[in-house]
Amino acid sequence: MKVLIITLFLAFGFYGCSSTSGFEIDTNKISDIKKGITTKSDVLKMFGHPQMTSIMSDSTYVITYHFTKAEGGAFTSTKIDMQLLQIIILKETDIVKDYMYSENKM
């Protein structure tokens, strides 16, 4: 019994676990965003429903897409991949004013 417990402990320690949040962002579609041309409707077709929408004081709003994936185990290092896409939309016209994409792989 003791051997079984030790074996299971070691197996799960090296096997690890994985956790994700959000949906992976297709980076090939980011170049399709054109400032002053792309509409909110176009963005929703490209990336789907955003995780968050923020209303700004300057007659714009920001739609945010994010993705995080963490992998690791008790005896292995943790690997974290993150993506963030924020798109600024003009409220009056629903046209993209600007956007920002960042990613981090640790």
C-alpha positions as CSV (number, residue, x, y, z in Angstrom):
1,M,0.0,0.0,0.0
2,K,2.8,2.4,0.9
3,V,4.4,1.7,-2.5
4,L,1.1,2.4,-4.3
5,I,0.7,5.8,-2.5
6,I,4.3,6.8,-3.3
7,T,3.9,5.8,-7.0
8,L,0.6,7.8,-7.3
9,F,2.2,10.8,-5.7
10,L,5.2,10.7,-8.0
11,A,3.0,10.1,-11.1
12,F,0.7,13.0,-10.4
13,G,3.7,15.2,-9.4
14,F,5.4,14.7,-12.8
15,Y,2.2,14.5,-14.8
16,G,1.0,18.0,-13.8
17,C,-2.1,19.8,-14.6
18,S,-3.3,22.4,-17.2
19,S,-5.6,25.3,-16.9
20,T,-7.0,27.7,-19.5
21,S,-9.0,30.9,-19.4
22,G,-10.6,32.6,-22.4
23,F,-10.2,31.6,-26.0
24,E,-7.0,31.4,-28.0
25,I,-6.6,34.5,-30.2
26,D,-5.9,33.7,-33.9
27,T,-3.0,36.0,-34.5
28,N,-3.4,35.6,-38.3
29,K,-6.6,37.7,-38.1
30,I,-5.0,40.6,-36.4
31,S,-3.5,42.0,-39.6
32,D,-7.1,42.1,-41.0
33,I,-8.0,44.9,-38.5
34,K,-7.8,48.2,-40.4
35,K,-8.0,51.5,-38.4
36,G,-10.8,53.7,-39.7
37,I,-12.2,50.9,-41.8
38,T,-13.0,47.7,-39.8
39,T,-16.3,47.8,-38.0
40,K,-17.3,46.3,-34.6
41,S,-19.4,43.8,-36.6
42,D,-16.3,42.8,-38.5
43,V,-14.3,42.3,-35.3
44,L,-17.1,40.1,-33.8
45,K,-17.0,38.0,-36.9
46,M,-13.2,37.6,-36.7
47,F,-12.9,37.0,-32.9
48,G,-16.3,36.2,-31.5
49,H,-17.9,37.7,-28.4
50,P,-15.3,39.6,-26.3
51,Q,-14.6,38.7,-22.6
52,M,-15.0,42.4,-21.6
53,T,-16.3,45.7,-22.9
54,S,-15.2,49.0,-21.3
55,I,-16.9,52.3,-21.9
56,M,-14.4,55.2,-22.0
57,S,-15.0,58.9,-21.3
58,D,-13.9,60.0,-24.8
59,S,-16.8,58.5,-26.8
60,T,-15.0,55.2,-27.4
61,Y,-15.2,51.8,-25.9
62,V,-12.7,49.0,-25.6
63,I,-13.5,45.4,-26.4
64,T,-11.0,43.0,-24.8
65,Y,-10.1,39.4,-25.7
66,H,-7.7,37.5,-23.5
67,F,-6.3,33.9,-23.3
68,T,-4.2,32.3,-20.6
69,K,-2.9,28.8,-20.5
70,A,-0.9,27.5,-17.5
71,E,0.8,24.1,-17.4
72,G,2.9,22.5,-14.7
73,G,3.3,20.0,-12.0
74,A,4.4,19.6,-8.4
75,F,8.0,18.8,-9.5
76,T,8.1,20.5,-12.9
77,S,8.3,24.2,-13.8
78,T,5.1,26.1,-14.7
79,K,4.7,27.3,-18.2
80,I,2.3,30.2,-18.8
81,D,1.2,31.5,-22.2
82,M,-0.9,34.7,-22.3
83,Q,-2.5,36.7,-25.1
84,L,-4.3,40.1,-24.9
85,L,-6.1,41.9,-27.7
86,Q,-7.8,45.3,-27.0
87,I,-9.7,47.1,-29.7
88,I,-10.8,50.7,-29.4
89,I,-14.1,51.4,-31.2
90,L,-15.7,54.8,-31.8
91,K,-19.2,54.8,-30.2
92,E,-20.8,57.0,-32.9
93,T,-19.7,55.0,-35.9
94,D,-18.7,51.6,-34.6
95,I,-15.4,51.9,-36.5
96,V,-12.1,50.7,-35.1
97,K,-10.0,53.7,-33.9
98,D,-7.0,51.7,-32.7
99,Y,-5.9,48.3,-31.3
100,M,-3.2,46.6,-29.3
101,Y,-2.1,43.0,-29.2
102,S,0.4,41.6,-26.7
103,E,1.6,38.1,-25.8
104,N,3.8,36.7,-23.1
105,K,5.3,33.2,-22.9
106,M,6.9,32.3,-19.6
